[in-house]
Amino acid sequence: QVQLVESGGGLVQAGGSLKLSCAASGRTFSDYAMGWFRQAPGKEREFVAACSWSGKITYYPDSVKGRFTISRDNAKNTVYLQMTSLKPEDTAVYYCAARADSWGYTYTLGEEYPYWGQGTQVTVSS
């Protein structure tokens, strides 16, 4: 199993930037595809970004494409989510997730990820 711990959340003004980190432990980090999801109060969990085990393949929904960037450093067992041009509607708890993968795929559905972090709050003020 892999354990995930997110950090980097906080309060930021609209138009600002924030970089989230997710540190993994327990297994070989490069054995896992990674994803970021978010959930706002009263709303369903939403896919935000995904990357393959190498980080060479990434995928984003239209809602964040061009504003968010997922990256990973396998030597540091960490995946990042760089968020720019933040909007109030980006306010949510952000979660990272992991799924074992050796084919270089990305995954966009929450149920495809068996391992989750505890989440970090991001609040964007208008």
Sequence and secondary structure as in RCSB ss.txt:
>XXXX:A:sequence
QVQLVESGGGLVQAGGSLKLSCAASGRTFSDYAMGWFRQAPGKEREFVAACSWSGKITYYPDSVKGRFTISRDNA
KNTVYLQMTSLKPEDTAVYYCAARADSWGYTYTLGEEYPYWGQGTQVTVSS
>XXXX:A:secstr
  EEEEE  EEEETT  EEEEEEEESS GGGEEEEEEEE TTS  EEEEEE TTSS EE  TTTTTTEEEEEETT
TTEEEEEE S  GGG EEEEEEEEE SS      GGG  EE   EEEEEE 
